[in-house]
Amino acid sequence: MIDARISQLRQWMKEHSIDAVIIPSQDPHQSEYVPDRYKGREWISAFTGSAGTAMVTLDHAGVWTDARYFLQAEEELASSEFVLHKLQVQNMPEYITWMHKHLPEGATIAMDGNVLSHKQHGFYLKHFAKSKFEFRYDMDPLAEIWPDRKGWPGDAVYTHDVAFAGKSRADKLSEIQDAMREQKASWHLVTPLDAVAWTLNLRGSDVKCNPVFMAYLLIGLEKSFLFVDESKLPAEIKTALAQDRVEIRPYDDIERALGALDATDTVLIDPQYVCIKHSNLLSKEQLLIGKTIPMWNKAIKNDTEIQHFRDVMPKDGVAIFRTMRWLHASLAAGEEVREHDVSLKLAENRAAMGNYVGESFDAIVGYKGNGAIIHHKPPTEGSAQIKPEGMLLIDSGGQYLDGTTDITRTFHLSEPSAEEKKAYTLVLKGHIALAKAKFPKGTRGIQLDTLARMHLWSAGLNYLHGTGHGVGFFMNVHEAPQGFANSLGERGTTVMQPGMVSSNEPGYYKDGAFGIRIENLVVCNEDADGFLSFEDLTVYPMEAKLIDESLLESAEIAWLKDYHETVYAKMSPLCTAEEKEELKVACGL
């Protein structure tokens, strides 16, 4: 089936004199996770990872992705012509180097301009120039060959109450408008879906696991325009938006509206998120290049949001604890349990908790060697059977009205080997080192990332993914701009600031054997002395049987003891008497 689609695309390429087609992962909003309509890379290649680029030439088909997806991509591409190209550096467009080596000078490259950002367009033009490539982005290469392409999602938009959000829509718009005045912007085009939803205190379900809806927001100094399918908005939301001077326009009206702006208006756009088709509608005099203001505003969580984060974590922890009790009981009874069954049970137990809306991402459940597939999503049919032996990695999360969770724990279902204990303990030491970090203002994620790796490095071990990412508040589980990474992208170079919530998730993976990852969410706080530090938000025990205490220093043992006391204090009030006793043992109390 995939090879047939490649053949159809190549026929289209011949008809339009195209030498190569680039098919990225994004939608017109440059989203990481996209609605079905824009899963073109998945449709053409069968690769389902959230990051990666497909490219098809007349004699080659390739997918470029990073180490998180190497094993997954090898499996998903195995039955087709597609070849996996392993990125040496995460997020780098190494397929361009391949193009310069394999395409003739003057080749014509095509890509859908709706999913091409202003920034990426400039990057391509610069790098294509040396081979004199012609770049066309005035066409959608898949439009004519994707017959069952999905339409736009139509689920209703709903309000995220200010009791959870901590700040009203009017206040958020006012703060954005103040920032616009400082930058001398008449208008601000906001295209990231999470930034639109956060600004307006609205949520939706157009993208799986992300509570967002398809819309653009054009903020003016006196009024704003929301470009959205009006049928998705209940009457009370329309009324509330009108009170805050937000007018409703059809989703597709964004191009007409941009083209109709006064020639003297300045429009602040973020080249990382605004597509080239939209930025081309504005003159050079109108364009004001900058950052999406609400993307940065929402990264700094307010006191209400942070307190909700603290409150949501115990119930999320109890849901996982009950899942593991069920798993152990099922295995002890000789029942057949598969990885997918665990993911269903996690969702079921979370759904029993208050204010639950859905998963924050598809649960990663990796038994034994599958744990080494960093983003292993167990299939509905045919996932691995779990037995009462070996290691199990579970990375999962929930979307609650009062917060977003993302937690990874590695369990052992029998007695661990010395190798497994050493690897787990080295990962734990890195996790603790980052959790305990105290650092001055101005410190960046790339500087802190090393703390989580240094103990693994000392043993000649490493992991090939970032150590952490920003997390939204009842919003996208992967949130720009901050995080912990060992590369010079935005995540690594963004300065850590008080109020930012991030994940702390070092790991280690032995192909074909096991995977280890330990993840908590942390919030950055300012201490009395003006330095910054992290507060753990996630509460769930570490796997005691995998810890080799002989490898821990006294300060690490003390941290672990304090952490487990906190875990018990916060989780136990939600537990039954029997669960409390088991939790006490798990916490070593």
C-alpha positions as CSV (number, residue, x, y, z in Angstrom):
1,M,0.0,0.0,0.0
2,I,2.8,2.5,0.9
3,D,4.8,1.7,-2.2
4,A,1.6,2.3,-4.3
5,R,1.2,5.7,-2.7
6,I,4.9,6.5,-3.5
7,S,4.2,5.5,-7.1
8,Q,1.2,7.8,-7.3
9,L,3.2,10.7,-5.9
10,R,6.0,10.1,-8.4
11,Q,3.5,10.1,-11.2
12,W,2.2,13.5,-9.9
13,M,5.8,14.7,-9.7
14,K,6.5,13.8,-13.3
15,E,3.4,15.6,-14.5
16,H,4.4,18.7,-12.6
17,S,8.2,18.5,-13.4
18,I,9.1,18.0,-9.7
19,D,12.3,16.3,-8.6
20,A,11.7,16.0,-4.9
21,V,8.8,16.5,-2.5
22,I,9.3,17.3,1.2
23,I,6.5,16.2,3.5
24,P,7.0,17.4,7.1
25,S,5.1,16.6,10.3
26,Q,3.5,20.0,10.8
27,D,0.1,21.6,10.1
28,P,-0.5,25.3,9.2
29,H,0.1,26.2,12.9
30,Q,3.4,24.3,13.1
31,S,1.9,21.9,15.7
32,E,3.9,19.0,17.0
33,Y,0.7,16.9,17.1
34,V,-1.6,17.5,14.3
35,P,-5.2,16.7,13.3
36,D,-5.8,13.8,11.0
37,R,-6.1,16.1,8.0
38,Y,-2.4,17.0,8.2
39,K,-0.9,13.6,9.0
40,G,0.5,13.5,5.4
41,R,3.9,12.2,6.4
42,E,2.3,9.3,8.3
43,W,0.0,8.6,5.3
44,I,2.7,8.5,2.7
45,S,5.3,6.6,4.8
46,A,3.4,4.7,7.7
47,F,5.9,6.3,10.2
48,T,3.8,7.5,13.1
49,G,6.4,9.2,15.3
50,S,5.6,12.8,16.2
51,A,8.9,14.2,14.8
52,G,10.4,13.4,11.4
53,T,10.4,14.4,7.7
54,A,9.7,12.3,4.7
55,M,11.2,13.1,1.3
56,V,10.4,11.4,-2.0
57,T,12.4,11.8,-5.2
58,L,12.0,9.9,-8.5
59,D,14.3,7.2,-7.3
60,H,14.4,7.4,-3.5
61,A,12.0,7.6,-0.5
62,G,13.4,8.5,2.9
63,V,12.4,9.4,6.4
64,W,14.7,11.5,8.6
65,T,14.1,11.2,12.4
66,D,16.0,11.3,15.6
67,A,17.1,8.7,18.1
68,R,13.8,8.6,20.0
69,Y,12.2,6.9,17.0
70,F,15.0,4.8,15.4
71,L,13.7,1.4,16.5
72,Q,10.1,2.4,15.9
73,A,10.8,3.8,12.4
74,E,12.8,0.7,11.4
75,E,9.7,-1.4,12.2
76,E,7.2,0.9,10.6
77,L,9.2,1.4,7.4
78,A,10.3,-2.2,7.0
79,S,7.5,-3.2,4.6
80,S,8.0,-0.4,2.1
81,E,10.6,1.3,-0.1
82,F,11.1,4.0,2.5
83,V,14.6,4.1,4.0
84,L,15.3,5.4,7.5
85,H,17.9,8.1,7.8
86,K,19.1,8.5,11.4
87,L,19.6,12.1,12.4
88,Q,23.0,12.7,13.9
89,V,21.7,15.9,15.7
90,Q,18.1,16.1,16.9
91,N,15.9,18.6,14.9
92,M,18.6,19.3,12.3
93,P,17.3,19.1,8.6
94,E,20.0,16.7,7.5
95,Y,17.9,15.7,4.5
96,I,19.1,18.9,2.9
97,T,22.7,17.6,2.8
98,W,21.4,14.4,1.2
99,M,19.6,16.5,-1.4
100,H,22.7,18.4,-2.3
101,K,24.6,15.1,-2.8
102,H,21.9,13.3,-4.8
103,L,19.9,15.8,-6.7
104,P,21.1,17.5,-9.9
105,E,21.9,21.2,-9.9
106,G,18.7,23.2,-10.7
107,A,16.3,20.5,-9.4
108,T,12.8,21.6,-8.5
109,I,11.7,20.9,-4.9
110,A,8.0,21.1,-3.8
111,M,6.3,21.4,-0.5
112,D,2.9,22.6,0.7
113,G,3.2,26.2,1.6
114,N,0.5,25.9,4.2
115,V,2.8,23.9,6.5
116,L,6.0,25.7,5.7
117,S,6.9,28.3,8.3
118,H,8.3,31.7,7.4
119,K,11.5,30.8,9.2
120,Q,11.9,27.5,7.5
121,H,11.2,29.1,4.1
122,G,14.2,31.4,4.6
123,F,16.4,28.5,5.7
124,Y,15.5,26.5,2.6
125,L,16.1,29.4,0.2
126,K,19.6,30.0,1.7
127,H,20.6,26.4,1.6
128,F,19.0,25.6,-1.8
129,A,20.8,28.5,-3.5
130,K,24.2,26.8,-3.7
131,S,22.7,24.0,-5.8
132,K,20.4,26.4,-7.6
133,F,17.4,24.4,-6.6
134,E,14.0,25.9,-7.5
135,F,11.6,25.8,-4.6
136,R,7.9,25.6,-5.1
137,Y,5.4,25.9,-2.3
138,D,2.3,27.0,-4.2
139,M,0.9,23.5,-4.3
140,D,-0.1,20.7,-2.0
141,P,1.7,17.6,-3.4
142,L,-0.7,15.2,-1.6
143,A,-4.0,16.9,-2.5
144,E,-4.6,14.9,-5.7
145,I,-3.5,11.5,-4.5
146,W,-5.0,11.3,-1.0
147,P,-8.6,10.4,-1.7
148,D,-9.8,9.7,1.8
149,R,-8.1,12.7,3.4
150,K,-10.0,13.7,6.5
151,G,-11.9,17.0,6.8
152,W,-11.6,19.5,9.6
153,P,-12.6,18.3,13.1
154,G,-15.9,19.7,14.3
155,D,-16.1,19.1,18.1
156,A,-17.3,22.0,20.3
157,V,-15.1,24.5,22.0
158,Y,-15.5,24.9,25.7
159,T,-14.5,27.4,28.5
160,H,-11.6,26.7,30.8
161,D,-12.8,28.4,34.0
162,V,-10.8,31.2,35.5
163,A,-10.9,29.3,38.8
164,F,-8.4,26.9,37.1
165,A,-6.7,29.4,34.7
166,G,-6.0,31.9,37.4
167,K,-6.3,34.9,35.0
168,S,-9.2,36.2,33.0
169,R,-9.3,36.4,29.2
170,A,-9.5,40.2,29.4
171,D,-6.4,40.4,31.6
172,K,-4.4,38.1,29.3
173,L,-5.4,40.2,26.2
174,S,-4.5,43.4,28.0
175,E,-1.0,42.1,28.9
176,I,-0.5,41.0,25.3
177,Q,-1.6,44.4,24.0
178,D,0.8,46.2,26.4
179,A,3.6,44.1,25.0
180,M,2.5,45.0,21.5
181,R,2.6,48.7,22.3
182,E,6.2,48.3,23.5
183,Q,7.1,46.7,20.2
184,K,5.1,49.2,18.2
185,A,2.8,46.5,16.7
186,S,-0.7,47.4,15.4
187,W,-1.6,43.7,15.3
188,H,-0.3,40.4,16.5
189,L,-1.0,37.3,14.5
190,V,-1.1,34.3,16.9
191,T,-1.0,31.0,15.1
192,P,0.1,28.2,17.6
193,L,-3.1,26.5,18.7
194,D,-2.1,26.3,22.4
195,A,-1.3,30.0,22.4
196,V,-4.8,30.8,21.0
197,A,-6.5,28.5,23.5
198,W,-4.5,29.8,26.5
199,T,-5.1,33.4,25.6
200,L,-8.9,33.0,25.4
201,N,-9.3,30.5,28.3
202,L,-10.9,28.1,25.8
203,R,-10.2,24.5,25.1
204,G,-11.2,22.0,22.4
205,S,-10.5,18.5,21.1
206,D,-9.4,18.9,17.5
207,V,-6.0,17.3,18.1
208,K,-5.8,14.0,20.0
209,C,-4.6,14.4,23.6
210,N,-4.1,18.2,23.2
211,P,-7.0,20.3,24.4
212,V,-6.9,22.8,21.5
213,F,-9.0,23.7,18.5
214,M,-8.2,24.9,15.0
215,A,-8.1,28.7,15.0
216,Y,-6.1,31.8,14.3
217,L,-6.1,34.8,16.6
218,L,-5.4,38.3,15.3
219,I,-5.0,40.6,18.3
220,G,-5.3,44.4,17.8
221,L,-4.8,47.2,20.2
222,E,-8.5,47.9,20.5
223,K,-10.2,44.6,19.3
224,S,-9.3,41.1,18.2
225,F,-10.5,38.6,15.6
226,L,-10.8,34.8,16.2
227,F,-10.8,32.8,12.9
228,V,-12.6,29.6,13.7
229,D,-15.5,27.4,12.5
230,E,-18.3,29.4,14.2
231,S,-20.4,26.2,14.6
232,K,-17.9,25.0,17.2
233,L,-18.7,27.9,19.5
234,P,-21.7,27.7,21.9
235,A,-23.8,30.8,22.2
236,E,-22.5,31.7,25.7
237,I,-18.9,31.6,24.4
238,K,-19.7,33.9,21.5
239,T,-21.3,36.4,24.0
240,A,-18.4,36.3,26.3
241,L,-15.9,36.8,23.5
242,A,-17.9,39.8,22.2
243,Q,-17.8,41.3,25.7
244,D,-14.0,41.1,25.6
245,R,-14.0,42.7,22.1
246,V,-13.1,39.5,20.2
247,E,-15.0,39.2,16.9
248,I,-15.6,35.8,15.2
249,R,-14.6,35.2,11.6
250,P,-14.5,32.0,9.5
251,Y,-11.3,30.0,9.8
252,D,-10.4,30.4,6.1
253,D,-11.0,34.1,6.3
254,I,-7.5,34.7,7.7
255,E,-5.9,35.3,4.3
256,R,-8.5,37.8,3.3
257,A,-8.2,39.6,6.6
258,L,-4.4,39.9,6.4
259,G,-4.6,41.1,2.9
260,A,-7.1,43.8,3.9
261,L,-5.0,45.4,6.7
262,D,-4.0,49.0,6.3
263,A,-0.7,49.5,4.5
264,T,0.5,51.5,7.5
265,D,-0.3,48.8,10.1
266,T,2.5,46.8,11.6
267,V,1.9,43.1,12.2
268,L,3.9,41.2,14.7
269,I,4.5,37.6,13.5
270,D,6.6,34.8,14.8
271,P,8.5,33.3,11.9
272,Q,8.8,30.0,13.7
273,Y,5.0,29.5,13.6
274,V,3.4,31.7,10.9
275,C,3.3,29.9,7.5
276,I,4.9,31.5,4.5
277,K,1.6,31.8,2.6
278,H,0.3,34.1,5.4
279,S,3.5,36.2,5.8
280,N,3.6,36.7,2.0
281,L,0.3,38.5,2.3
282,L,2.0,41.3,4.2
283,S,4.5,43.8,2.8
284,K,8.0,44.2,4.2
285,E,6.9,47.5,5.8
286,Q,4.0,45.7,7.6
287,L,6.0,42.8,8.9
288,L,7.4,43.0,12.4
289,I,9.4,39.9,13.2
290,G,9.3,38.7,16.8
291,K,8.1,36.1,19.2
292,T,4.5,34.9,19.9
293,I,3.8,36.9,23.0
294,P,1.3,34.4,24.7
295,M,3.7,31.5,24.1
296,W,6.1,33.1,26.5
297,N,3.4,34.4,28.8
298,K,1.9,31.0,29.3
299,A,5.3,29.4,30.0
300,I,5.4,31.3,33.3
301,K,2.6,29.7,35.3
302,N,0.7,31.9,37.7
303,D,0.3,31.0,41.4
304,T,-3.2,29.5,40.8
305,E,-1.9,27.2,38.0
306,I,1.1,26.1,40.1
307,Q,-1.1,25.2,43.1
308,H,-3.4,23.2,40.8
309,F,-0.3,21.3,39.5
310,R,0.5,20.4,43.1
311,D,-3.0,19.3,43.7
312,V,-3.4,17.2,40.6
313,M,-0.3,15.1,41.0
314,P,-1.4,13.0,44.0
315,K,-4.6,11.7,42.3
316,D,-2.6,11.0,39.1
317,G,-0.1,9.1,41.3
318,V,-2.9,7.0,42.9
319,A,-4.3,6.1,39.4
320,I,-0.9,4.7,38.5
321,F,-0.5,3.0,41.8
322,R,-3.9,1.2,41.4
323,T,-2.8,0.2,37.8
324,M,0.3,-1.4,39.1
325,R,-1.6,-3.2,41.9
326,W,-3.9,-4.5,39.3
327,L,-1.0,-5.6,37.1
328,H,0.8,-7.5,39.9
329,A,-2.5,-9.2,41.0
330,S,-3.3,-10.2,37.4
331,L,0.1,-11.7,36.8
332,A,0.1,-13.5,40.2
333,A,-3.3,-15.0,39.1
334,G,-1.8,-16.3,35.9
335,E,-3.9,-14.0,33.7
336,E,-2.7,-12.8,30.3
337,V,-1.8,-9.2,30.3
338,R,-0.5,-7.3,27.3
339,E,1.1,-3.9,27.1
340,H,-2.0,-2.4,25.5
341,D,-4.1,-3.7,28.4
342,V,-1.9,-1.6,30.8
343,S,-2.5,1.5,28.8
344,L,-6.2,1.0,28.9
345,K,-6.2,0.4,32.7
346,L,-4.1,3.6,33.2
347,A,-6.8,5.6,31.3
348,E,-9.6,3.9,33.2
349,N,-8.0,4.6,36.6
350,R,-7.3,8.2,35.7
351,A,-10.9,8.7,34.4
352,A,-12.1,7.8,37.9
353,M,-10.3,10.8,39.3
354,G,-11.9,14.3,39.5
355,N,-11.7,16.7,36.6
356,Y,-10.2,14.2,34.2
357,V,-10.6,15.0,30.5
358,G,-8.3,12.5,28.7
359,E,-4.8,11.3,28.2
360,S,-2.1,13.9,27.7
361,F,-0.4,11.6,25.1
362,D,-0.8,8.0,24.0
363,A,0.7,5.9,26.9
364,I,4.1,4.4,26.3
365,V,4.2,0.9,27.8
366,G,7.4,-1.0,26.9
367,Y,8.0,-4.5,28.3
368,K,11.6,-5.7,28.3
369,G,13.2,-4.9,24.9
370,N,10.2,-2.7,23.9
371,G,11.3,-0.4,26.7
372,A,14.3,0.5,24.6
373,I,12.0,1.9,21.9
374,I,11.8,5.3,23.5
375,H,8.3,6.2,22.2
376,H,6.9,2.7,22.1
377,K,3.1,2.9,21.7
378,P,1.7,-0.7,22.1
379,P,-0.6,-1.6,19.3
380,T,-4.2,-2.5,20.0
381,E,-3.7,-6.0,18.6
382,G,-0.5,-8.0,19.1
383,S,1.3,-6.0,21.8
384,A,3.8,-7.9,23.9
385,Q,2.6,-10.1,26.7
386,I,3.8,-9.1,30.1
387,K,5.1,-11.8,32.4
388,P,6.1,-11.7,36.1
389,E,9.8,-11.1,35.1
390,G,11.9,-8.4,33.7
391,M,11.6,-4.7,33.3
392,L,8.6,-2.6,32.4
393,L,8.8,1.1,31.4
394,I,5.6,3.2,31.6
395,D,5.5,6.8,30.4
396,S,2.0,8.2,30.6
397,G,0.0,11.3,31.5
398,G,-3.4,12.8,32.0
399,Q,-5.2,16.0,31.0
400,Y,-7.3,17.3,33.9
401,L,-9.1,20.6,34.1
402,D,-6.7,21.3,37.0
403,G,-3.5,20.4,35.3
404,T,-1.5,18.3,32.8
405,T,0.6,15.3,34.0
406,D,3.5,13.4,32.5
407,I,5.3,10.8,34.5
408,T,7.6,7.9,33.7
409,R,8.5,5.0,36.0
410,T,10.5,1.9,35.3
411,F,9.4,-1.2,37.2
412,H,11.0,-4.6,37.7
413,L,8.6,-7.6,37.8
414,S,11.1,-10.1,39.3
415,E,14.6,-9.8,40.7
416,P,16.9,-7.4,38.8
417,S,20.4,-8.2,37.6
418,A,23.4,-6.2,38.7
419,E,23.6,-4.6,35.3
420,E,19.9,-3.5,35.5
421,K,20.4,-2.1,39.1
422,K,23.6,-0.2,38.1
423,A,22.0,1.4,35.1
424,Y,18.8,2.3,37.0
425,T,20.8,3.8,39.8
426,L,22.9,5.9,37.5
427,V,19.8,7.3,35.8
428,L,18.3,8.0,39.3
429,K,21.5,9.8,40.3
430,G,21.2,12.0,37.2
431,H,17.5,12.6,38.0
432,I,18.4,13.7,41.6
433,A,21.2,15.9,40.5
434,L,18.9,17.9,38.3
435,A,16.1,17.9,40.9
436,K,18.6,19.3,43.5
437,A,20.1,21.9,41.2
438,K,20.6,25.4,42.6
439,F,21.6,28.0,40.0
440,P,21.7,31.7,39.2
441,K,19.3,33.7,37.1
442,G,20.2,33.5,33.5
443,T,21.0,29.8,33.5
444,R,19.9,28.0,30.4
445,G,18.5,24.5,29.9
446,I,21.6,23.3,28.0
447,Q,23.8,24.1,31.1
448,L,21.5,22.1,33.4
449,D,21.2,19.1,31.0
450,T,24.7,18.0,31.8
451,L,23.8,17.4,35.5
452,A,21.4,14.6,34.4
453,R,24.0,12.9,32.2
454,M,27.2,13.1,34.2
455,H,26.8,9.9,36.2
456,L,26.0,7.9,33.1
457,W,28.9,9.5,31.2
458,S,31.3,8.5,34.0
459,A,30.3,4.9,33.3
460,G,30.5,5.3,29.5
461,L,26.7,5.4,29.0
462,N,24.4,8.0,27.5
463,Y,20.9,8.6,26.2
464,L,20.0,10.2,22.8
465,H,17.1,12.4,23.7
466,G,16.6,15.6,25.6
467,T,16.4,15.5,29.4
468,G,13.2,17.5,29.6
469,H,10.6,19.8,28.0
470,G,8.2,22.5,29.0
471,V,4.7,21.3,30.1
472,G,1.4,23.3,29.6
473,F,-1.4,23.8,32.2
474,F,-4.3,21.7,30.9
475,M,-2.6,22.3,27.6
476,N,0.0,20.5,25.4
477,V,2.2,18.2,27.3
478,H,5.2,19.4,25.2
479,E,5.3,23.1,25.5
480,A,7.8,25.6,24.2
481,P,10.1,27.3,24.8
482,Q,12.1,25.9,27.7
483,G,13.5,22.5,28.6
484,F,16.7,20.6,29.2
485,A,18.6,19.6,26.0
486,N,22.2,19.1,24.9
487,S,21.8,21.0,21.7
488,L,21.6,24.7,20.7
489,G,17.9,24.7,19.8
490,E,15.3,26.9,21.5
491,R,14.7,24.3,24.3
492,G,18.4,24.2,25.3
493,T,19.1,28.0,25.0
494,T,16.0,29.4,26.7
495,V,16.7,30.9,30.1
496,M,15.0,29.2,33.0
497,Q,12.6,31.5,34.8
498,P,10.5,31.1,38.0
499,G,7.1,29.7,37.2
500,M,8.2,27.4,34.3
501,V,7.1,23.8,34.6
502,S,9.3,21.3,32.9
503,S,10.0,17.5,32.9
504,N,13.1,15.9,34.4
505,E,13.5,12.6,32.5
506,P,17.0,11.1,32.0
507,G,17.1,7.5,30.8
508,Y,19.2,4.6,29.5
509,Y,18.3,2.1,26.8
510,K,19.8,-1.2,25.9
511,D,18.5,-2.3,22.6
512,G,16.6,-5.6,22.7
513,A,16.9,-5.8,26.5
514,F,15.3,-3.0,28.5
515,G,14.7,0.7,28.8
516,I,15.0,2.9,31.8
517,R,13.5,6.4,32.3
518,I,12.6,8.3,35.4
519,E,10.4,11.4,34.9
520,N,9.0,13.9,37.3
521,L,7.6,17.4,36.5
522,V,9.3,20.2,38.3
523,V,8.5,23.9,38.7
524,C,11.3,26.5,38.8
525,N,11.2,28.7,42.0
526,E,13.1,31.7,43.2
527,D,14.8,31.2,46.5
528,A,15.2,33.8,49.2
529,D,18.8,34.4,48.2
530,G,17.8,35.2,44.6
531,F,19.0,31.9,43.2
532,L,16.7,29.5,41.4
533,S,15.9,25.9,42.2
534,F,13.3,23.2,41.3
535,E,10.4,21.9,43.3
536,D,9.2,18.4,42.4
537,L,5.5,18.3,41.5
538,T,5.1,14.7,40.6
539,V,4.5,12.3,43.5
540,Y,5.1,8.5,42.9
541,P,7.7,6.1,44.5
542,M,10.9,5.1,42.8
543,E,11.4,1.4,42.2
544,A,13.3,0.4,45.4
545,K,14.4,-3.1,44.1
546,L,16.3,-1.4,41.3
547,I,18.3,1.0,43.5
548,D,21.8,0.0,44.4
549,E,22.3,2.2,47.5
550,S,26.1,1.5,47.4
551,L,26.2,3.8,44.4
552,L,24.4,6.6,46.2
553,E,26.0,9.4,48.2
554,S,24.5,10.4,51.5
555,A,22.9,13.6,50.1
556,E,21.2,11.4,47.4
557,I,19.9,9.0,50.0
558,A,18.6,11.9,52.0
559,W,16.9,13.4,49.0
560,L,15.3,10.0,48.2
561,K,14.0,9.7,51.8
562,D,12.6,13.2,51.8
563,Y,10.9,12.6,48.4
564,H,9.3,9.4,49.5
565,E,8.0,11.0,52.7
566,T,6.4,13.7,50.6
567,V,5.0,11.0,48.2
568,Y,3.3,9.2,51.1
569,A,2.0,12.3,52.7
570,K,0.3,13.5,49.5
571,M,-0.9,10.2,48.1
572,S,-2.0,8.4,51.2
573,P,-5.1,10.6,51.9
574,L,-6.6,9.3,48.6
575,C,-5.8,5.7,49.3
576,T,-7.7,2.9,51.0
577,A,-6.3,1.4,54.2
578,E,-4.9,-1.6,52.2
579,E,-3.4,0.7,49.6
580,K,-1.8,2.9,52.3
581,E,0.1,-0.1,53.7
582,E,1.4,-1.1,50.3
583,L,2.3,2.6,49.5
584,K,4.2,2.8,52.8
585,V,6.3,-0.3,51.8
586,A,6.9,1.1,48.3
587,C,8.1,4.4,49.9
588,G,10.4,2.5,52.3
589,L,8.7,4.0,55.4
